[in-house]
């Protein structure tokens, strides 16, 4: 009886893995409800966004989102700074000052893998992950590219500062 239970549990586990790959999104058409090519005016009807004051053609959402217990600021990038500017990129940025380990990267990466499947490429630069280390994961789809970048900025006693950037980019736009 114990062997049958173990066999059924193993089958259920492998079926869930297969199901997660099958349910992975086959394309990146934007971020959440904001789709590539939408005007700034259309995106503003969905999200409470404002133009940033840094001279870049981007708006920020007045609310942070949560991905695996990390708070992210969301930026919407347009080809021109006007209500008719077209969406071509969405960036999510998070900074953690008191990270004890690399679990933030692993948690965010796992969440993206569950949604988009296995990344097309991964890379670690800077040798052992310490100061000035970068970790990348990239997903390429026909209408969009997704990149995850984690960089470690410094240490204070047993804690380290980690920056996390997630970029959703239209592959149909020349404005990168």
Contact map, one row per residue, 1 for C-alpha under 8 A:
11111000000000000000000000000000000000000000000000000000000000000000000000000000000000000000000000000000000000000000000000000000000000000000000000000000000000000000000000000000
11111100000000000000000000000000000000000000000000000000000000000000000000000000000000000000000000000000000000000000000000000000000000000000000000000000000000000000000000000000
11111110000000000000000000000000000000000000000000000000000000000000000000000000000000000000000000000000000000000000000000000000000000000000000000000000000000000000000000000000
11111111000000000000000000000000000000000000000000000000000000000000000000000000000000000000000000000000000000000000000000000000000000000000000000000000000000000000000000000000
11111111100000000000000000000000000000000000000000000000000000000000000000000000000000000000000000000000000000000000000000000000000000000000000000000000000000000000000000000000
01111111110000000000000000000000000000000000000000000000000000000000000000000000000000000000000000000000000000000000000000000000000000000000000000000000000000000000000000000000
00111111111000000000000000000000000000000000000000000000000000000000000000000000000000000000000000000000000000000000000000000000000000000000000000000000000000000000000000000000
00011111111100000000000000000000000000000000000000000000000000000000000000000000000000000000000000000000000000000000000000000000000000000000000000000000000000000000000000000000
00001111111110000000000000000000000000000000000000000000000000000000000000000000000000000000000000000000000000000000000000000000000000000000000000000000000000000000000000000000
00000111111111000000000000000000000000000000000000000000000000000000000000000000000000000000000000000000000000000000000000000000000000000000000000000000000000000000000000000000
00000011111111100000000000000000000000000000000000000000000000000000000000000000000000000000000000000000000000000000000000000000000000000000000000000000000000000000000000000000
00000001111111110000000000000000000000000000000000000000000000000000000000000000000000000000000000000000000000000000000000000000000000000000000000000000000000000000000000000000
00000000111111111000000000000000000000000000000000000000000000000000000000000000000000000000000000000000000000000000000000000000000000000000000000000000000000000000000000000000
00000000011111111100000000000000000000000000000000000000000000000000000000000000000000000000000000000000000000000000000000000000000000000000000000000000000000000000000000000000
00000000001111111110000000000000000000000000000000000000000000000000000000000000000000000000000000000000000000000000000000000000000000000000000000000000000000000000000000000000
00000000000111111111000000000000000000000000000000000000000000000000000000000000000000000000000000000000000000000000000000000000000000000000000000000000000000000000000000000000
00000000000011111111100000000000000000000000000000000000000000000000000000000000000000000000000000000000000000000000000000000000000000000000000000000000000000000000000000000000
00000000000001111111110000000000000000000000000000000000000000000000000000000000000000000000000000000000000000000000000000000000000000000000000000000000000000000000000000000000
00000000000000111111111000000000000000000000000000000000000000000000000000000000000000000000000000000000000000000000000000000000000000000000000000000000000000000000000000000000
00000000000000011111111100000000000000000000000000000000000000000000000000000000000000000000000000000000000000000110100000000000000000000000000000000000000000000000000000000000
00000000000000001111111100000000000000000000000000000000000000000000000000000000000000000000000000000000000000000100100000000000000000000000000000000000000000000000000000000000
00000000000000000111111100000000000000000000000000000000000000000000000000000000000000000000000000000000000000000000000000000000000000000000000000000000000000000000000000000000
00000000000000000011111110000000000000000000000000000000000000000000000000000000000000000000000000000000000000000010000000000000000000000000000000000000000000000000000000000000
00000000000000000001111111000000000000000000000000000000000000000000000000000000000000000000000000000000000000001111100000000000000000000000000000000000000000000000000000000000
00000000000000000000001111110000000000000000000000000000000000000000000000000000000000000000000000000000000000000011100000000000000000000000000000000000000000000000000000000000
00000000000000000000000111110000000000000000000000000000000000000000000000000000000000000000000000000000000000000001000000000000000000000000100000000000000000000000000000000000
00000000000000000000000011111000000000000000000000000000000000000000000000000000000000000000000000000000000000000000000000000000000000000000111100000000000000000000000000000000
00000000000000000000000011111110000000000000000000000000000000000000000000000000000000000000000000000000000000000000000000000000000000000000111111000000000000000000000101000000
00000000000000000000000000111110001100000000000000000000000000000000000000000000000000000000000000000000000000000000000000000000000000000000001100000000000000000000000001000000
00000000000000000000000000011111111100000000000000000000000000000000000000000000000000001100000000000000000000000000000000000000000000000000000100000000000000000000000111000000
00000000000000000000000000011111111000000000000000000000000000000000000000000000000000000100000000000000000000000000000000000000000000000000000000000000000000000000000100000000
00000000000000000000000000000111111000000000000000000000000000000000000000000000000000000000000000000000000000000000000000000000000000000000000000000000000000000000000000000000
00000000000000000000000000000111111000000000010000000000000000000000000000000000000000000000000000000000000000000000000000000000000000000000000000000000000000000000000000000000
00000000000000000000000000000111111101000010010000000000000000000000000000000000000000000000000000000000000000000000000000000000000000000000000000000000000000000000000000000000
00000000000000000000000000001111111111000000000000000000000000000000000000000000000000100000000000000000000000000000000000000000000000000000000000000000000000000000000000000000
00000000000000000000000000001100011111000000000000000000000000000000000000000000000001111000000000000000000000000000000000000000000000000000000000000000000000000000000001000000
00000000000000000000000000000000001111100000000000000000000000000000000000000000000001110000000000000000000000000000000000000000000000000000000000000000000000000000000000000000
00000000000000000000000000000000011111110110000000000000000000000000000000000000000001100000000000000000000000000000000000000000000000000000000000000000000000000000000000000000
00000000000000000000000000000000000011111110000000000000000000000000000000000100001111100000000000000000000000000000000000000000000000000000000000000000000000000000000000000000
00000000000000000000000000000000000001111111000000000000000000000000000000000100011111100000000000000000000000000000000000000000000000000000000000000000000000000000000000000000
00000000000000000000000000000000000000111111100000000000000000000000000000000000001100000000000000000000000000000000000000000000000000000000000000000000000000000000000000000000
00000000000000000000000000000000000001111111110000000000000000000000000000000000000000000000000000000000000000000000000000000000000000000000000000000000000000000000000000000000
00000000000000000000000000000000010001111111111010000000000000000000000000000000000000000000000000000000000000000000000000000000000000000000000000000000000000000000000000000000
00000000000000000000000000000000000000011111111110000000000000000000000000000000000000000000000000000000000000000000000000000000000000000000000000000000000000000000000000000000
00000000000000000000000000000000000000001111111100000000000000000000000000000000000000000000000000000000000000000000000000000000000000000000000000000000000000000000000000000000
00000000000000000000000000000000110000000111111100000000000000000000000000000000000000000000000000000000000000000000000000000000000000000000000000000000000000000000000000000000
00000000000000000000000000000000000000000011111110000000000010000000000000000000000000000000000000000000000000000000000000000000000000000000000000000000000000000000000000000000
00000000000000000000000000000000000000000001111111000000000011000000000000000000000000000000000000000000000000000000000000000000000000000000000000000000000000000000000000000000
00000000000000000000000000000000000000000011001111100000001111000000000000000000000000000000000000000000000000000000000000000000000000000000000000000000000000000000000000000000
00000000000000000000000000000000000000000000000111110000001111000000000000000000000000000000000000000000000000000000000000000000000000000000000000000000000000000000000000000000
00000000000000000000000000000000000000000000000011111000111100000000000000000000100000000000000000000000000000000000000000000000000000000000000000000000000000000000000000000000
00000000000000000000000000000000000000000000000001111111111100000000000000000000000000000000000000000000000000000000000000000000000000000000000000000000000000000000000000000000
00000000000000000000000000000000000000000000000000111111000000000000000000000000000000000000000000000000000000000000000000000000000000000000000000000000000000000000000000000000
00000000000000000000000000000000000000000000000000011111000000000000000000000000000000000000000000000000000000000000000000000000000000000000000000000000000000000000000000000000
00000000000000000000000000000000000000000000000000011111100000000000000000000000000000000000000000000000000000000000000000000000000000000000000000000000000000000000000000000000
00000000000000000000000000000000000000000000000000011111110000000000000000000000000000000000000000000000000000000000000000000000000000000000000000000000000000000000000000000000
00000000000000000000000000000000000000000000000000110011111000000000000000001111100000000000000000000000000000000000000000000000000000000000000000000000000000000000000000000000
00000000000000000000000000000000000000000000000000110001111100000000000000111100100000000000000000000000000000000000000000000000000000000000000000000000000000000000000000000000
00000000000000000000000000000000000000000000000011110000111110000000000000111000000000000000000000000000000000000000000000000000000000000000000000000000000000000000000000000000
00000000000000000000000000000000000000000000000011110000011111000000000011110000000000000000000000000000000000000000000000000000000000000000000000000000000000000000000000000000
00000000000000000000000000000000000000000000001111000000001111110000000011110000000000000000000000000000000000000000000000000000000000000000000000000000000000000000000000000000
00000000000000000000000000000000000000000000000111000000000111110000000000000000000000000000000000000000000000000000000000000000000000000000000000000000000000000000000000000000
00000000000000000000000000000000000000000000000000000000000011111000000011000000000000000000000000000000000000000000000000000000000000000000000000000000000000000000000000000000
00000000000000000000000000000000000000000000000000000000000011111100001111000000000000000000000000000000000000000000000000000000000000000000000000000000000000000000000000000000
00000000000000000000000000000000000000000000000000000000000000111110001111000000000000000000000000000000000000000000000000000000000000000000000000000000000000000000000000000000
00000000000000000000000000000000000000000000000000000000000000011111111100000000000000000000000000000000000000000000000000000000000000000000000000000000000000000000000000000000
00000000000000000000000000000000000000000000000000000000000000001111111100000000000000000000000000000000000100100000000000000000000000000000000000000000000000000000000000000000
00000000000000000000000000000000000000000000000000000000000000000111110000000000000000000000000000000001001100100000000000000000000000000000000000000000000000000000000000000000
00000000000000000000000000000000000000000000000000000000000000000111111000000000000000000000000000000000000000000000000000000000000000000000000000000000000000000000000000000000
00000000000000000000000000000000000000000000000000000000000000000111111100000000000000000000010000000001000000000000000000000000000000000000000000000000000000000000000000000000
00000000000000000000000000000000000000000000000000000000000000011110111110000000000000000000010000000000000000000000000000000000000000000000000000000000000000000000000000000000
00000000000000000000000000000000000000000000000000000000000000011110011111000000000000000001110000000000000000000000000000000000000000000000000000000000000000000000000000000000
00000000000000000000000000000000000000000000000000000000000110111000001111100000000000000001110000000000000000000000000000000000000000000000000000000000000000000000000000000000
00000000000000000000000000000000000000000000000000000000000110111000000111110000000000000111100000000000000000000000000000000000000000000000000000000000000000000000000000000000
00000000000000000000000000000000000000000000000000000000011110000000000011111000000000000111000000000000000000000000000000000000000000000000000000000000000000000000000000000000
00000000000000000000000000000000000000000000000000000000011110000000000001111100000000101110000000000000000000000000000000000000000000000000000000000000000000000000000000000000
00000000000000000000000000000000000000000000000000000000111000000000000000111110000000111110000000000000000000000000000000000000000000000000000000000000000000000000000000000000
00000000000000000000000000000000000000110000000000000000110000000000000000011111100011111000000000000000000000000000000000000000000000000000000000000000000000000000000000000000
00000000000000000000000000000000000000000000000000000000100000000000000000001111100011110000000000000000000000000000000000000000000000000000000000000000000000000000000000000010
00000000000000000000000000000000000000000000000000000000100000000000000000000111110111000000000000000000000000000000000000000000000000000000000000000000000000000000000000000000
00000000000000000000000000000000000000000000000000100000110000000000000000000111111010000000000000000000000000000000000000000000000000000000000000000000000000000000000000000000
00000000000000000000000000000000000000010000000000000000000000000000000000000001111110000000000000000000000000000000000000000000000000000000000000000000000000000000000000000000
00000000000000000000000000000000000000111000000000000000000000000000000000000000111110000000000000000000000000000000000000000000000000000000000000000000000000000000000000000000
00000000000000000000000000000000000000111000000000000000000000000000000000000001011111000000000000000000000000000000000000000000000000000000000000000000000000000000000000000000
00000000000000000000000000000000000000110000000000000000000000000000000000000111111111100000000000000000000000000000000000000000000000000000000000000000000000000000000000000000
00000000000000000000000000000000000111110000000000000000000000000000000000000111000111110000000000000000000000000000000000000000000000000000000000000000000000000000000000000000
00000000000000000000000000000000001111110000000000000000000000000000000000011110000011111100000000000000000000000000000000000000000000000000000000000000000000000000000000000000
00000000000000000000000000000000000110000000000000000000000000000000000000001110000001111100000000000000000000000000000000000000000000000000000000000000000000000000000011001011
00000000000000000000000000000100000100000000000000000000000000000000000000011100000000111110000000000000000000000000000000000000000000000000000000000000000000000000001111000001
00000000000000000000000000000110000000000000000000000000000000000000000001111000000000111111000000000000000000000000000000000000000000000000000000000000000000000000001110000000
00000000000000000000000000000000000000000000000000000000000000000000000001111000000000001111100000000000000000000000000000000000000000000000000000000000000000000000111100000000
00000000000000000000000000000000000000000000000000000000000000000000000111100000000000000111110000000000000000000000000000000000000000000000000000000000000000000000111000000000
00000000000000000000000000000000000000000000000000000000000000000000000111000000000000000011111000000000000000000000000000000000000000000000000000000000000000000011110000000000
00000000000000000000000000000000000000000000000000000000000000000000011110000000000000000001111100000000000000000000000000000000000000000000000000000000000000000011100000000000
00000000000000000000000000000000000000000000000000000000000000000000000000000000000000000000111110000000000000000000000000000000000000000000000000000000000000001111000000000000
00000000000000000000000000000000000000000000000000000000000000000000000000000000000000000000011111100000000000000000000000000000000000000000000000000000000000011110000000000000
00000000000000000000000000000000000000000000000000000000000000000000000000000000000000000000001111100000000000000000000000000000000000000000000000000000000000111100000000000000
00000000000000000000000000000000000000000000000000000000000000000000000000000000000000000000000111110000000000000000000000000000000000000000000000000000000000111000000000000000
00000000000000000000000000000000000000000000000000000000000000000000000000000000000000000000000111111101000000000000000000000000000000000000000000000000000000111100000000000000
00000000000000000000000000000000000000000000000000000000000000000000000000000000000000000000000001111100000000000000000000000000000000000000000000000000000001110000000000000000
00000000000000000000000000000000000000000000000000000000000000000000000000000000000000000000000000111111000000000000000000000000000000000000000000000000000000010000000000000000
00000000000000000000000000000000000000000000000000000000000000000000000000000000000000000000000000111111110000000000000000000000000000000000000000000000000000000000000000000000
00000000000000000000000000000000000000000000000000000000000000000000000000000000000000000000000000001111111000000000000000000000000000000000000000000000000000000000000000000000
00000000000000000000000000000000000000000000000000000000000000000001010000000000000000000000000000101111111100000000000000000000000000000000000000000000000000000000000000000000
00000000000000000000000000000000000000000000000000000000000000000000000000000000000000000000000000000111111110000000000000000000000000000000000000000100000000000001000000000000
00000000000000000000000000000000000000000000000000000000000000000000000000000000000000000000000000000111111111000000000000000000000000000000000000000000000000000000000000000000
00000000000000000000000000000000000000000000000000000000000000000001000000000000000000000000000000000011111111100000000000000000000000000000000000000000000000000000000000000000
00000000000000000000000000000000000000000000000000000000000000000011000000000000000000000000000000000001111111110000000000000000000000000000000000000000000000000000000000000000
00000000000000000000000000000000000000000000000000000000000000000000000000000000000000000000000000000000111111111000000000000000000000001000000000010000000000000000000000000000
00000000000000000000000000000000000000000000000000000000000000000000000000000000000000000000000000000000011111111100000000000000000000000000000000000000000000000000000000000000
00000000000000000000000000000000000000000000000000000000000000000011000000000000000000000000000000000000001111111110000000000000000000000000000000000000000000000000000000000000
00000000000000000000000000000000000000000000000000000000000000000000000000000000000000000000000000000000000111111111100000000000000000000000000000000000000000000000000000000000
00000000000000000000000100000000000000000000000000000000000000000000000000000000000000000000000000000000000011111111111000000000000000000000000000000000000000000000000000000000
00000000000000000001100100000000000000000000000000000000000000000000000000000000000000000000000000000000000001111111100000000000000000000000000000000000000000000000000000000000
00000000000000000001001110000000000000000000000000000000000000000000000000000000000000000000000000000000000000111111100000000000000000000000000000000000000000000000000000000000
00000000000000000000000111000000000000000000000000000000000000000000000000000000000000000000000000000000000000011111111000000000000000000010000000000000000000000000000000000000
00000000000000000001100110000000000000000000000000000000000000000000000000000000000000000000000000000000000000011111111000000000000000000000000000000000000000000000000000000000
00000000000000000000000000000000000000000000000000000000000000000000000000000000000000000000000000000000000000001001111100000000000000000010000000000000000000000000000000000000
00000000000000000000000000000000000000000000000000000000000000000000000000000000000000000000000000000000000000001001111111000000000000001111000000000000000000000000000000000000
00000000000000000000000000000000000000000000000000000000000000000000000000000000000000000000000000000000000000000000011111000000000000001111000000000000000000000000000000000000
00000000000000000000000000000000000000000000000000000000000000000000000000000000000000000000000000000000000000000000001111100000000000011110000000000000000000000000000000000000
00000000000000000000000000000000000000000000000000000000000000000000000000000000000000000000000000000000000000000000001111110000000000111100000000000000000000000000000000000000
00000000000000000000000000000000000000000000000000000000000000000000000000000000000000000000000000000000000000000000000011111000000000111000000000000000000000000000000000000000
00000000000000000000000000000000000000000000000000000000000000000000000000000000000000000000000000000000000000000000000001111110100011110000000000000000000000000000000000000000
00000000000000000000000000000000000000000000000000000000000000000000000000000000000000000000000000000000000000000000000000111110000011100000000000000000000000000000000000000000
00000000000000000000000000000000000000000000000000000000000000000000000000000000000000000000000000000000000000000000000000011111110111000000000000000000000000000000000000000000
00000000000000000000000000000000000000000000000000000000000000000000000000000000000000000000000000000000000000000000000000011111100010000000000000000000000000000000000000000000
00000000000000000000000000000000000000000000000000000000000000000000000000000000000000000000000000000000000000000000000000000111110010000000000000000000000000000000000000000000
00000000000000000000000000000000000000000000000000000000000000000000000000000000000000000000000000000000000000000000000000010111111111000000000000000001000000000000000000000000
00000000000000000000000000000000000000000000000000000000000000000000000000000000000000000000000000000000000000000000000000000101111110000000000000000001010000000000000000000000
00000000000000000000000000000000000000000000000000000000000000000000000000000000000000000000000000000000000000000000000000000000111110000000000000000001111000000000000000000000
00000000000000000000000000000000000000000000000000000000000000000000000000000000000000000000000000000000000000000000000000000100111111000000000000000011110000000000000000000000
00000000000000000000000000000000000000000000000000000000000000000000000000000000000000000000000000000000000000000000000000011111111111100000000000000011000000000000000000000000
00000000000000000000000000000000000000000000000000000000000000000000000000000000000000000000000000000000000000000000000000011100100111110000000000001111000000000000000000000000
00000000000000000000000000000000000000000000000000000000000000000000000000000000000000000000000000000000000000000000000001111000000011111000000000011110000000000000000000000000
00000000000000000000000000000000000000000000000000000000000000000000000000000000000000000000000000000000000000000000000011110000000001111100000000111100000000000000000000000000
00000000000000000000000000000000000000000000000000000000000000000000000000000000000000000000000000000000000010000000001111100000000000111110000000111000000000000000000000000000
00000000000000000000000000000000000000000000000000000000000000000000000000000000000000000000000000000000000000000000001111000000000000011111000011110000000000000000000000000000
00000000000000000000000000000000000000000000000000000000000000000000000000000000000000000000000000000000000000000001011110000000000000001111100011100000000000000000000000000000
00000000000000000000000000000000000000000000000000000000000000000000000000000000000000000000000000000000000000000000001100000000000000000111110111000000000000000000000000000000
00000000000000000000000001110000000000000000000000000000000000000000000000000000000000000000000000000000000000000000000000000000000000000011111110000000000000000000000000000000
00000000000000000000000000110000000000000000000000000000000000000000000000000000000000000000000000000000000000000000000000000000000000000001111100000000000000000000000000100000
00000000000000000000000000111000000000000000000000000000000000000000000000000000000000000000000000000000000000000000000000000000000000000000111110000000000000000000000001110000
00000000000000000000000000111100000000000000000000000000000000000000000000000000000000000000000000000000000000000000000000000000000000000001111111000000000000000000000111110000
00000000000000000000000000010000000000000000000000000000000000000000000000000000000000000000000000000000000000000000000000000000000000000111101111100000000000000000001111100000
00000000000000000000000000010000000000000000000000000000000000000000000000000000000000000000000000000000000000000000000000000000000000000111000111110000000000000000011110000000
00000000000000000000000000000000000000000000000000000000000000000000000000000000000000000000000000000000000000000000000000000000000000011110000011111000000000000000111100000000
00000000000000000000000000000000000000000000000000000000000000000000000000000000000000000000000000000000000010000000000000000000000000111100000001111100000000000001111000000000
00000000000000000000000000000000000000000000000000000000000000000000000000000000000000000000000000000000000000000000000000000000000001111000000000111110000000000001110000000000
00000000000000000000000000000000000000000000000000000000000000000000000000000000000000000000000000000000100000000000000000000000000001110000000000011111000000000111100000000000
00000000000000000000000000000000000000000000000000000000000000000000000000000000000000000000000000000000000000000000000000000000000111100000000000001111100000000111000000000000
00000000000000000000000000000000000000000000000000000000000000000000000000000000000000000000000000000000000000000000000000000000111111000000000000000111110000011110000000000000
00000000000000000000000000000000000000000000000000000000000000000000000000000000000000000000000000000000000000000000000000000000001100000000000000000011111000011110000000000000
00000000000000000000000000000000000000000000000000000000000000000000000000000000000000000000000000000000000000000000000000000000011100000000000000000001111100011100000000000000
00000000000000000000000000000000000000000000000000000000000000000000000000000000000000000000000000000000000000000000000000000000001000000000000000000000111111111000000000000000
00000000000000000000000000000000000000000000000000000000000000000000000000000000000000000000000000000000000000000000000000000000000000000000000000000000011111110000000000000000
00000000000000000000000000000000000000000000000000000000000000000000000000000000000000000000000000000000000000000000000000000000000000000000000000000000001111100000000000000000
00000000000000000000000000000000000000000000000000000000000000000000000000000000000000000000000000010000000000000000000000000000000000000000000000000000001111110000000000000000
00000000000000000000000000000000000000000000000000000000000000000000000000000000000000000000000011110000000000000000000000000000000000000000000000000000001111111000000000000000
00000000000000000000000000000000000000000000000000000000000000000000000000000000000000000000000111111000000000000000000000000000000000000000000000000001111101111100000000000000
00000000000000000000000000000000000000000000000000000000000000000000000000000000000000000000001111100000000000000000000000000000000000000000000000000001111000111110000000000000
00000000000000000000000000000000000000000000000000000000000000000000000000000000000000000000001110100000000000000000000000000000000000000000000000000111110000011111000000000000
00000000000000000000000000000000000000000000000000000000000000000000000000000000000000000000111100000000000000000000000000000000000000000000000000000111100000001111100000000000
00000000000000000000000000000000000000000000000000000000000000000000000000000000000000000000111000000000100000000000000000000000000000000000000000011110000000000111110000000000
00000000000000000000000000000000000000000000000000000000000000000000000000000000000000000011110000000000000000000000000000000000000000000000000000111100000000000011111000000000
00000000000000000000000000000000000000000000000000000000000000000000000000000000000000000011100000000000000000000000000000000000000000000000000001111000000000000001111100000000
00000000000000000000000000000000000000000000000000000000000000000000000000000000000000001111000000000000000000000000000000000000000000000000000011110000000000000000111110000000
00000000000000000000000000010110000000000000000000000000000000000000000000000000000000001110000000000000000000000000000000000000000000000000000111100000000000000000011111000000
00000000000000000000000000000100000000000000000000000000000000000000000000000000000000011100000000000000000000000000000000000000000000000000000111000000000000000000001111100001
00000000000000000000000000011100000100000000000000000000000000000000000000000000000000011000000000000000000000000000000000000000000000000000001110000000000000000000000111111000
00000000000000000000000000000000000000000000000000000000000000000000000000000000000000000000000000000000000000000000000000000000000000000000011110000000000000000000000011111100
00000000000000000000000000000000000000000000000000000000000000000000000000000000000000000000000000000000000000000000000000000000000000000000001100000000000000000000000001111100
00000000000000000000000000000000000000000000000000000000000000000000000000000000000000010000000000000000000000000000000000000000000000000000000000000000000000000000000001111111
00000000000000000000000000000000000000000000000000000000000000000000000000000000000000000000000000000000000000000000000000000000000000000000000000000000000000000000000000111111
00000000000000000000000000000000000000000000000000000000000000000000000000000010000000010000000000000000000000000000000000000000000000000000000000000000000000000000000000001111
00000000000000000000000000000000000000000000000000000000000000000000000000000000000000011000000000000000000000000000000000000000000000000000000000000000000000000000000010001111
